[in-house]
Amino acid sequence: MSEYFGYILKNADESMNADSYVSAVMSDMNLPSSILNETNSYREPIFRNRLRWHIYTLETAGLMFKPTRGYSQITDLGRSVRDKYGLNITQDIVKKYQNDKSPSKVEIESSETSTPIEIIESNIGELNKFLKIVLHKQIMEMSPFFFEKLVIDLLKEMGYGNFEGTKVTTASGDDGVDGVVFQDRLGLELVYVQAKRYAIGNNVGRPDLQAFSGALSGKQATKGVFFTTSDFTSNAIEYISRTSHRIIPINGDKLLDLMIEFGVGTQRANYFYTSRLDEDYFSE
């Protein structure tokens, strides 16, 4: 990622805003336009954020400055660095020019491939990987009926079935389905649920989906959600794509992601806030 430094300085003789630098660097590096569609977990554009961080880093090193709000331009020091290294300006090179005049010297703590925000997101991802292992173990230690209740609770948290009538049906002997979701107050739109608490490796096959599809037909229903703690075989996925019923498969990995996202069986443990410069405050 540090290869952006040279391309930014190459185009910095004139004052430009971040979007202009994005266009210039993309053109010089022959990057595909699809890169602009890549977003992080906050739905922010990854490439634009990376370039903004690089520009900020060059500014703290004294290689660029802000002639006006929202615009950045190369300094005389930046020109000398550009003349010396060309496009081969690395992170280590920029570190050597960190602004010693600042009361608190800013060091680049990003890696060669990630901004600090991306590093935080990566670490959160590692924590969630561990949480998913613990969650799966806990689910497998509970009863099958508890798992059926769990998926109904999850659907409610996701905004489905928040009406009277949504419930686990296995205990009542409703053959073929494990739960029903009321999409409206009168129950005119129903979604049926199947939940299989299978061990990893014991994947849901086509017969399970055929049985669920048959249960939907028996209830004159068209929609269903099939949850499993394992996964689906390729034959099962193929069957889902061809059946006349609208069946959404949720495998174990997706289930755990949704439980974390919607706080089912999990709690928010820590909150981290980052701050950025308020350029509006410093405008005169």
C-alpha positions in Angstrom: 0.0 0.0 0.0 2.9 2.4 0.6 3.5 2.6 -3.2 0.8 5.3 -3.2 3.1 7.8 -1.6 5.1 8.3 -4.8 2.0 8.6 -7.0 0.4 11.1 -4.7 3.5 13.4 -4.7 3.8 13.0 -8.4 0.4 14.7 -8.8 0.8 17.2 -6.0 2.3 20.2 -7.7 -1.2 21.7 -7.9 -3.5 21.9 -5.0 -6.2 19.2 -5.2 -8.8 17.6 -3.0 -9.0 13.9 -2.1 -11.3 13.0 -5.0 -8.9 14.5 -7.5 -6.0 12.6 -6.0 -8.1 9.4 -6.2 -8.7 9.9 -9.9 -5.0 10.8 -10.6 -3.5 7.9 -8.7 -6.0 5.4 -10.3 -5.1 6.7 -13.7 -1.3 6.5 -13.1 -1.5 3.0 -11.6 -4.0 1.7 -14.1 -6.3 0.6 -11.3 -9.8 -0.7 -12.3 -12.8 1.4 -11.5 -14.3 -1.4 -9.5 -11.8 -0.6 -6.7 -14.0 2.4 -5.9 -16.9 0.0 -5.0 -14.9 -1.8 -2.3 -16.0 -0.7 1.2 -15.1 -1.6 4.8 -17.5 -2.8 7.5 -18.7 0.8 8.0 -19.6 1.0 4.2 -16.8 3.6 3.7 -14.7 3.4 0.5 -11.5 1.6 1.2 -9.4 3.0 -1.5 -10.4 6.6 -0.9 -9.8 6.2 2.9 -6.3 4.8 2.2 -5.3 7.7 0.0 -6.6 10.2 2.5 -4.5 8.5 5.2 -1.5 8.6 2.9 -2.0 12.3 2.3 -2.4 12.9 6.0 0.8 11.0 6.7 2.7 13.0 4.1 1.4 16.2 5.7 2.6 15.2 9.1 6.0 14.4 7.6 6.1 17.9 6.1 6.1 16.6 2.5 2.6 18.1 1.8 0.5 21.0 3.3 -3.0 22.3 3.1 -3.2 25.6 1.3 -6.9 25.7 1.9 -9.6 23.5 3.6 -10.0 20.1 1.9 -7.0 20.6 -0.5 -3.4 19.4 -0.3 -0.2 20.3 -2.1 3.4 19.3 -2.2 6.0 21.3 -0.2 9.6 22.1 -1.1 10.7 19.3 1.1 8.3 17.0 -0.6 9.7 18.0 -4.0 13.2 17.1 -2.9 12.1 13.7 -1.6 10.2 13.1 -4.9 13.2 14.1 -6.9 15.4 11.7 -4.9 13.2 8.7 -4.7 10.7 9.1 -7.6 7.8 6.7 -7.3 9.7 4.5 -4.9 8.8 6.3 -1.7 8.2 3.7 1.0 6.7 4.0 4.5 10.2 3.8 6.1 11.3 6.7 3.9 8.4 8.9 5.0 9.1 8.0 8.7 12.5 9.7 8.3 10.8 13.0 7.5 8.2 13.0 10.3 7.5 16.6 11.4 9.9 17.2 14.4 8.3 20.6 14.9 5.1 19.1 16.1 4.6 19.1 20.0 3.8 15.4 19.7 5.7 13.7 16.9 3.4 11.6 14.8 4.7 8.1 13.8 3.1 6.0 11.1 1.6 3.0 12.9 -0.1 1.5 9.8 1.4 -1.5 8.1 2.5 -1.8 4.5 -1.0 -2.9 3.5 -3.4 -1.4 6.0 -4.4 1.9 7.5 -4.8 2.1 11.4 -8.6 1.8 11.0 -8.2 -1.3 8.9 -5.9 -2.8 11.5 -8.5 -2.2 14.2 -11.1 -3.9 12.0 -8.8 -6.8 11.4 -8.2 -7.2 15.1 -12.0 -7.1 15.8 -12.4 -9.7 13.1 -9.9 -12.0 15.0 -11.8 -11.5 18.2 -15.1 -12.4 16.4 -13.4 -15.5 15.1 -12.7 -16.7 18.6 -16.2 -15.7 19.7 -17.7 -17.8 16.9 -15.8 -20.8 18.2 -17.1 -20.3 21.7 -20.7 -19.6 20.4 -20.7 -22.8 18.3 -19.5 -24.9 21.2 -22.2 -23.4 23.5 -25.0 -24.0 20.9 -23.9 -27.7 20.5 -24.2 -28.2 24.2 -27.8 -27.0 24.3 -30.9 -29.0 23.4 -32.3 -29.1 19.9 -35.4 -27.3 21.1 -33.2 -24.5 22.5 -31.6 -24.1 19.0 -35.0 -23.8 17.5 -35.9 -21.1 19.9 -32.6 -19.4 19.2 -33.2 -19.0 15.4 -36.7 -17.6 16.1 -35.2 -15.1 18.5 -32.6 -14.2 15.8 -35.3 -13.6 13.2 -37.1 -11.4 15.5 -34.0 -9.3 16.2 -33.5 -9.0 12.5 -36.9 -7.5 12.2 -38.9 -10.5 11.0 -41.8 -11.9 12.9 -42.4 -9.2 15.5 -46.0 -10.1 15.6 -48.1 -12.4 17.9 -48.1 -15.9 16.5 -44.3 -16.1 15.7 -43.1 -19.2 17.7 -41.3 -22.5 17.8 -43.7 -25.2 16.7 -41.9 -28.4 17.3 -43.2 -28.7 20.9 -46.7 -28.5 19.6 -46.2 -31.3 17.1 -46.4 -29.3 13.9 -44.8 -31.9 11.6 -42.2 -30.8 9.1 -41.3 -27.4 10.4 -39.7 -26.1 13.6 -41.1 -22.6 13.7 -43.4 -20.1 12.1 -42.9 -16.4 11.5 -45.8 -14.0 11.2 -44.9 -11.2 8.8 -48.0 -9.2 9.6 -50.5 -8.9 12.5 -53.2 -11.1 10.8 -50.8 -13.8 9.7 -51.5 -13.3 6.0 -47.8 -13.7 5.2 -46.1 -16.6 6.9 -42.5 -17.8 6.7 -41.7 -21.3 8.1 -38.5 -22.3 9.7 -36.4 -25.4 9.9 -33.5 -25.7 12.3 -31.0 -28.6 12.2 -28.4 -28.7 15.0 -25.8 -30.8 13.2 -22.2 -31.4 14.0 -19.6 -29.8 11.7 -19.1 -32.2 8.7 -22.6 -33.6 9.0 -24.0 -31.3 6.3 -27.6 -30.8 5.3 -28.3 -32.8 2.2 -30.9 -32.8 -0.5 -33.4 -35.1 1.3 -33.6 -32.6 4.2 -34.5 -29.8 1.8 -37.0 -32.0 -0.1 -38.7 -32.8 3.2 -38.9 -29.1 4.2 -40.2 -28.2 0.7 -42.8 -30.9 1.1 -43.8 -29.5 4.5 -44.2 -26.0 2.9 -46.4 -27.5 0.2 -48.6 -29.1 2.8 -49.1 -25.8 4.5 -49.7 -24.0 1.1 -46.7 -21.8 2.0 -44.1 -20.4 -0.4 -41.3 -19.1 1.9 -39.0 -20.8 4.3 -35.7 -20.4 6.1 -33.5 -23.4 6.8 -30.9 -23.0 9.6 -28.1 -25.4 10.4 -25.0 -25.3 12.6 -23.1 -27.2 9.9 -23.4 -26.5 6.2 -25.3 -27.5 3.0 -24.1 -30.0 0.4 -23.8 -28.9 -3.2 -26.8 -31.1 -4.1 -28.9 -29.3 -1.4 -28.0 -25.9 -2.8 -28.8 -27.0 -6.3 -32.2 -28.3 -5.2 -32.9 -24.9 -3.5 -32.2 -23.1 -6.7 -34.7 -25.3 -8.6 -37.5 -25.7 -6.2 -40.6 -23.5 -6.6 -40.4 -22.5 -3.0 -38.4 -19.6 -1.8 -36.0 -21.2 0.7 -33.2 -19.3 2.3 -30.3 -21.5 3.6 -28.3 -20.2 6.6 -25.3 -22.3 7.4 -23.4 -22.3 10.6 -20.9 -19.6 9.7 -23.6 -17.2 8.5 -25.7 -18.0 11.6 -22.8 -17.1 14.0 -22.1 -13.9 12.1 -25.8 -12.9 12.4 -25.9 -13.7 16.1 -22.9 -11.4 16.7 -24.3 -8.7 14.4 -27.8 -8.7 16.1 -26.7 -9.5 19.6 -28.4 -12.8 20.1 -26.5 -14.8 22.7 -23.8 -12.1 22.6 -23.3 -8.8 24.4 -21.3 -5.7 23.4 -18.2 -5.9 25.6 -16.1 -2.8 24.5 -16.6 0.4 22.6 -13.8 2.1 20.8 -14.1 5.6 19.4 -11.7 7.3 17.0 -11.5 11.0 16.3 -10.5 13.1 13.3 -9.8 16.7 12.6 -12.8 19.0 12.4 -11.8 21.2 9.5 -15.0 23.2 9.8 -13.8 24.4 13.3 -10.5 25.7 11.9 -12.0 27.6 8.9 -11.8 31.4 9.2 
